[in-house]
Amino acid sequence: NTPKVLTISPAANSHVNRNSIISATLNSDVSWARMQVSRFGYGALPDTAVWNASTVTYRPSTLLTPGSQIVVVFDAKDADNQAIPRKEWVFYVKTD
């Protein structure tokens, strides 16, 4: 069974509220994960992703900036230490 990302949230190219949580769900448990979240043109946002079994979640400590473009780069390894193919996506924050 090849490890892979099954779902992402928010969906790519979607328009979301400022308090959105970012997550990825995989088809197997995670042993290591990194989710780099950045505001396009401004660099990485603080905070780190946490994981529980097969779901990795990034919860920003502050509201996302209205009208911004958010870029997510996700890397992980499954419980057998196999690399999961990198997943990258972009979404947009509503202007309220």
N, C-alpha and C positions, 0 to 999 in steps of 0.2 A: 504494500500500500504506500504509494508515493505521498510524502507529506505536502500539504498545500493549504492555502488560505481559501476558506469556503465563503465567508461573508465579511464585508467591511461596513463600518458605519461611522460617519455619514457616507452615503453613496457618493461615488465619484461624480463631480460636476454638479452636486446638489447645492441648494441654498438653505442654510440652517440658522437656527437661533444662536444667540451669543453664548448660551450656557450648555452647548452641545458637548457630549462625551464622545470620544473617539475610540473605536474598538475594532478588533479583528478576531474572527473565530476560525480555528483550524480544524482539520479532520483528525487530529491526534493531539495528545497532551504536549505541552510546551516545557522544555527544560531550561531554555534561555530565550529572552526576547529583548529587542530594542525597537522603540517606536520614536522616531525623530519627527517632531512636529514643529513647523516653522511658518511664520507669516511672510509671504512672498515679499522680498525686498528688504526685510528687517531682521532676518535670522531666526535662530531656534528659539522656541518658547521654553521657559523653565518647566520643571517637573519631570517625572519619569513614569514610564508605563509599569503596570503591575499585571501579573497573570495568575489565573486560577484555572487549573486543568488546561482546557483547550481555548480559553478566551483571554485575550490581552486587552487591557483597558488603559486609556490615558485620560485623566480627568484634570483639565487645566485649573490652576489655583485662582485664576481671575477670569472674568468674562472675556470672550474673544472680541476683538476689535470689529465694530460694525463696518461693513463694506470691504473687509479684507479677504484675500485669497490665502487659504491655508494649504500647505503642502505636507503630506505625510509620507515618510519612508519607513517601511516596516521590514525588519529582519528577525528571524527566529530559528531555533533548532527544536526538533521534536524530542520525545523521551529517549529515543535511540541515538541522540546526538547527530541526526541527519539535518543538514541545512534545508530550510524551507525557502523556496525561491522568493527573492525580494519582491515586495509589493509596494508600488508607489501610486498615490492618487492625490487629487486636488479637489477641494470643495470651497464654497464661498459663504461668508457670513452675511446674513441679511442686514440691511441698514436700519431696521426696526420699523 
